[in-house]
Amino acid sequence: MKKTLVAIAALTAVSAFAQSSVTISGNFDIGWKAQTHKGTSGTGAKAAGISDGAMAPNRIIIAGTEDMGGGLKAMFMTEIGVNPTNDELLGNRTGNSGIQYDSLLTNAATAAPVLHAGATGYTQSTNRQTWAGASGGFGHIRAGYLVNNSYVLSSQSGYNQTFEGLVGADVFHTAGQSSTGGARGNGLQYNTPALAKGLTATLQYGTANGRQTLETNNSGTKDNFSRTGIKVDYDAGPLKAAIATTSVKTVTASSILNSNAQGEALTAPSNVDSKATLNQYIASYNFGPATVAYLITDTKATVNTTGAVTKTASNQLTVSAPVGAFTLRASMGNLTVKSATATTTDVKGSQFGATYALSKRSTLYAMTGKTKDTGTSKQAWNAERSGTAIGLNHAF
């Protein structure tokens, strides 16, 4: 009897020690959208019909947690971008504010869009993030394909209170991220525990897609990319604020690989030795009747071999005002890209509309937005863009 009780106690202890759970969540956003891109020469593209991802990106998230005792937990997460209004579904995901069209309207040999260049609203980058990690009293660490600090601050922290998936509020908050390797990449991340009331920090180190360094001794080929980032968040009461800085260094000489492990062709990189730094400053305040947020970004990218410098700067003001189940939303912003001799991009835009909460998870929306570029190197076909979306967003 005593041995039986000891065995039961041991099994109970093991069960309590290693409890695990797996959850499935995500988002589906589908509606009707009309969008027009045009340039001064009469070139452009337009589309109207069932669309997706205007309010929030469509995705499926699988996450797991194992409680290992003593406050220590092991975790994993994979977030898969999906396209519910396209026959590809899991083969691609919706790109922000692009003019969408059915995937059959492509050149089968090259997968290039039949519509005017740049009109595509889809991307084959369906892996939004995948990582494994652990947390405890020390904070949280993770490794894998991570969402970068710059994108977390600009797009996933709730400051942008209008719609990233619709023109008018799609470019200002993400300004400069292309110069620092994009929104995601392989790497390591450490989230601190609370440093003070409402104050935390996130440190990142890593690269873009692929490995941080890739070199051969055959003709001195190399393709090296490193990125570091730090983000500090403050969240207490009605005030919320964050600052982030992201720096990259790129050294590329010739081309190493013609194709990756999946056999997909790789474009040979241009020889480059460059560096770039993106700084972001953002704050929001809940006044009660309305919440106001303001973002400022500045980026400096330098080609070391020539000394050429490109500076990108943006600002965006967003406002949301709840009125019962309705929330009125509006934003305006400006984005400039300057070389040593000219302002190549000068975009001004705005977006406004409303959302209606059907429940805690389901939201109706109607939004409209526009942008206009008066820079010297504006794209001929989308110097002016406008779009309107009406739809339903459901989080599960």
N, C-alpha and C positions, 0 to 999 in steps of 0.2 A: 504493500500500500504506500509505504514511504517513498519507494523508488518511483511508483506511478505519479505521486504528487510532485516529486522533483522533476520528472520528465515533462509533466504538464506545465510546470512553472518555467522550465527552460524553453519549451515551445512558445509559451506566451511572451517570454522576454525577447526571443528572436523575432516574433511577429511584430512586437511593438518597436523593436529596434530598426526594422527595415520595412517600413510602410511606404508604398509607392502608389502613384496615381498618374494616369494619362488623360489629358483632356483634348477635345477637338473644339475649336472656335473659329471665327472668321467673320467675313462680311460679304454681303451681296448688295450691289447698287446698280439698278437698272432703270432706265427712263428714256425719254425722247430728247434728242439734242439737235439743234440746227447751228451750223458753224460755217463761217466764211473767212478765207484768207485771200488777200489781194494786194497787188503792188501797183506802183504808178504806171508801169508799162502795160497793164491789163492782164498780166499773168496771175495765176492763183488757183484756188480750189475751194469747193464748197460741198457740204453734205448735210443731209437731214434724215432723221429716222431713229429707230431704236438704238440706244447707245448704252454705255456703262461707265462707271467709275468717276462720275462728275463730282459727287460729294466726298466719296472715300474709295480707295482702291479695293477691288475684289480680291479676296484671298482666303485660303484655308490654312489654319494654324494647328499643328500638332505639338503639344508640349507635355513634358513629363517631369515629375519630381519624386525623388526617393529620400525619405527621412532616415538618415543614418545614425541618429541619436546625438546627444550632446550639442544640439543646435546646428549640426552640420547637415547640409542637404546637397544632393547631387541633382543636376537639372539638365535638360536638353530642350531644344525648340527648333522646329523648322516651319518656315512661313512660305507658302507656295502661292505665287500670283496666278490667278485664273482669269479666263475671258468668257463670261457667260453668254455674250451676244455674238460669238464667233464659233465656227465649226471646229476650231482648233481646241477650244476649252482649256486644256492643260498644256497645249503646245506653245502658247504665248500668253502675254498679259497686256492689258491696256496701258498705253503710255499716256503721261499727263497731257491733257488738253489737245491731243492730236486729232486730226480729222480721221475718223474711223471708217473702215470699209471692210467688206467681207474678204477673207483670206484667199478666196478663189480668184480675186482680181489681182493676181501677181504673175510675174514671169516664172514659170516652173523651174527653169534652169538656174536662175539667179536669185529667186525669191524677192526680186525687186518690185516695188509697187508700180502698177500701171499708171496710177494717177501721177500728177506733177510731183517732182522730187520734193521730199519733205512732208508730203501729205499724210504719210502713214501715222496711225495712232496706236500701233502695236509694237511690242518688243518680244524677242524670244528669251529674254532674261527673266525666267519665271521664278528663280530662286531669290526671294526677297531677303532671307537671312536663314542661316542654319548654324547652330552652335551647341557646344556642350560646356558645362560649367559647374561650379560649386559655390555655396554661400554659407556664411556662418557669422560669428561675431566679428570676424576680420573684414567683412564686406562681401563682395560678390566678384568672382572671376569667371571669365568665359573665353573660349577660343573657337574660331571657325570663320564662317563667312558672315561678317558683322555689318550692321547698319552704322555708318560713321557718325561721330558726334555732331558734325555739321548738319546732317540730315535729320537726326533726332531732334535737335534744337529747332530747326526751321519748319519741320513737317509733322513731327510726332509728339510735340509737347503742348499742343493746344493753343499756341500763340496765334497762328494763322486761322482766324475765325471765319474766313470765307473758304472758297473751294479751290484746291490745288488742281483738280481735274477739269477746270474750265478756264478759258482765257480771261485775263483781267486780274487774276491773283495767282498765276502759275509760274512766274519767272522771278519776281522780286526777292522772295524769301530764299530761293535756292541759288542766287547769284554767286558766282565764284567757285561753286563746287566742282564744275568741270575742270577747272585749273588745278584742283587739289585731289584729283583722282576719282571724282564721282561720289555717289551716295553710299556705296558699299565696297567691301573688300575683305580679304583674308587678314586675320590679325588676332591680337590679344586685347582684352579689355579688363579693367579693374574699376569697380564701383566702390567707393569708400562708404563706411557706415556714416551716420550723422556726425559731421565735424562740429556743429553747433546747432541750435534749434533752427530747423528748416534749411540747413546748409549741407550740401553733399557735393562730391566731385567725381568725375569719370575720366579715367586715363586710358588712352588707346595707343597701340603701336602695331604697325603692320604694313600692308601693301594694298594693291588693287587686286584684280583677278590674277591667279597664278602665284608664282613664288616671288619672294622679295628680291632674290638675286638669282640670275641665270646667266652663266658665263661659260665660254669654251676657250681653249687655247688655239683654236683654228681661226686665224686671221683676227684675233682679238675681239671676237663677237661678245656682246653682253647686252642684257636687257634688265637693268636694275631699277627698282622703284621702292622707296621707303616713305612711310607717312607716320607722323606723330600727332597726337591731339589731346587737348585737355578741355574739359567743360565743367563749369562750376554753376550749380543751381541753387537758387534760394526760393523757398515756397513756404510762406507763413501768413495766415490771414488773407486779406484781400490782395496783397502784393505778391507777385511772382516775377522773378527775374533770372536771367542766365547770361553768361558770357562764355564764348568758346573760341579757341584758336587751333587751327589745323595747318600743319606744314608738311610739304612734300619735297622730295629730291628725286630727280629722274636722270639716269645715265644710260643712254641707249646707243650702241654702236653696231651697225649692220643688222642682220636678221639671223636668228638662231634656228627657229622652227618654221617649217612650211605648213604644218598642220598639228593640231593637238591630239591627245590620246583618243578622242572620239572621231578623228579623221576630218574635223572641220577645218577649212582653210583659214589661215591667219594672214592678215595684211602685214606686209613687211614694215616695221616702224621706221620713221625718219631718224637719222642720226641727231641726237639732241643731248644737251647737258643743261638742265634747267632746274629751277627751284620756284616754289610759290608758297605764299602764306595767306590764309583766309581768317579774318577776324569777324566775329559776330557778337552783337550786343542787342538784347531784347528785354522788354519788361511789359507786364500787363497789370492793370489794377481794376478790381471789381468795385464799382461805385454803387452797386445795388441795382439801379435802373438799367445800367449798361456796363459792359466790360470793354476797356480800351487797351489795345496792345500796339507797341511801336517797335519796329525792327530796323537796325542799321547794320550793313555789312561793308567790309572793304577787303579787297584782294590785290596783292601785288605778285605778278609772275615775271621772272627774269630768265632770259636765255643767256647762260653764262658765257658762251663762246662769242656772242656778238654784243652783249650788254643791253639788248633790246628789252624794254620794260612795258608791260601791259597792266593797266590798273582798272579794276572793276569795282563799282560801288553801287549800293542800292539802299532804298528805304521803303518801308511799307507800314501804313497805318490801317488797323482793322478794328471794327466796332461791332459788338453784338448786344442786342437789347431784347430781353425776354418780355413778352406780353401774353400772359396766360400760357397756352400750349404753343403759341407762335414765338419765334425768335427772329427779329429783324437783323440782317447782316449787311455790312458794307465794308469796302476796302478801297484804298488808292495807293499807288506806288510809283516809283521811278527807278530805272536801271540805266547806268552808263558804263561803257567800256571805252577807255582812252589809250591810245598809243602816244608816242612822243610827238606826233604831228597832227593828230585829229581825234575827234570823238566819233569812233566808228559805230557805236550803238548808243541810242538815246531813246529808251522806251518809257512811255507813260501809259498807265492803265488804271482801270477801276472795275469794280464788280459790286453788285448789290442784289438783294432778293430776300427770301425768307424761308425758314424751315418750320414744320409743324410736327410736334411729337405725338404720334399715334399711341405710343407706349414707351417704355424705357429703352426698347431695342429697335423700334421701327419709326422712321422719320420720313415724311413727305417733304419735298423741296422744290423751289422754283428760283433759279438764279440766272442772271445775265451779266455779261462782261465784255470788255473791249480793251485793246492795246493799240498803240501807234508808235512806230519807230521812225525818228527823223535823223538818225545817224548817217554818216557818210557811206558806211558799208552795210546798210540794211539789206536784208535778203529781198530780192526783187519781188518774190511772190507772196511774202507775208509782212509787208511794211505796215499793213493794217489787218487786225484780226477782230472778229466779234463772234460771240456765241451765246446761246440761251439753252438752258437745260431744265426739264421738269421730270421728276422721278421719285422713286422710293428706295430708301436705304434701310437694310435690315442687318443688324449685328447679332450673331448667335454665339 
